Amino acid sequence: MRAKPLPLEPGDFYFNEEGFMVFTEQYHRRRGYCCQSGCKHCPYGFRKKAASGPPDGSKNDAEAG
């Protein structure tokens, strides 16, 4: 069963330059747990691991084939 989303309060989010909604540390703390999505303002210290391989997304010689 999925947790119900919290109703948003002032200061819970902002829109970045690209127009995406970004949740603030305030929102994450009110929610009370880490979703492990690598959120920009995660107060729980979770950071996504960098993807291995070339930054352009192409496969290297060992993976191709």
N, C-alpha and C positions, 0 to 999 in steps of 0.2 A: 504494500500500500504506500502510495506516495504522500509525502507531507504536504499539507495545504500551504500555498504561498502566503507570506505575511502581507497584510495591507501596507502599502507604501506610505511613508511619512516624510515630511520635509527633511531634506538632508540625506535621504537614503540613496539617491542616485544623481547622476548628471549625464548630459549628452556630450560625447567627445567630438573632436573635429570631423570625424567621419559620419557622425550622426547616430552612433551606437549608444545605447543606454549602458552606463557603467555603475555598478553598485559600489557604494562607499563602505569603508570599514564599519561605520555605524550600522548599516543594514546587516552586514555579516555577523556582527556581534549580537544584534537582536535576534537573528535567526538561530544562533546558538550552536552551529556545527559547521564543519568544513565539507564542501561538496567535492573537493579534490579536482576542480576544473581549472585550477591555475589562475584564479581571479586576481586582477591587478591589485586590489586593496585587501587581500586576504589577511586577517589578523591572526590566523592560526599557523602561519609560516609555510603553507604548502606551496611548492613551486613545481611546475611541470618539468619533467626531464627533457632536455633538448633532444630532438629527433636525430638519430644517427644518419649519416650519409650526407651527400652534397646539399648545400642550402637551396639549390634551384629545384630540388625534388627529383632530379634524374637519378637513375641507378648507376652505381659504379660497375666496373668490369666484373667483379666477383659476383654481383647480384644479377647481372643481365645474363639470360641464357636459359 
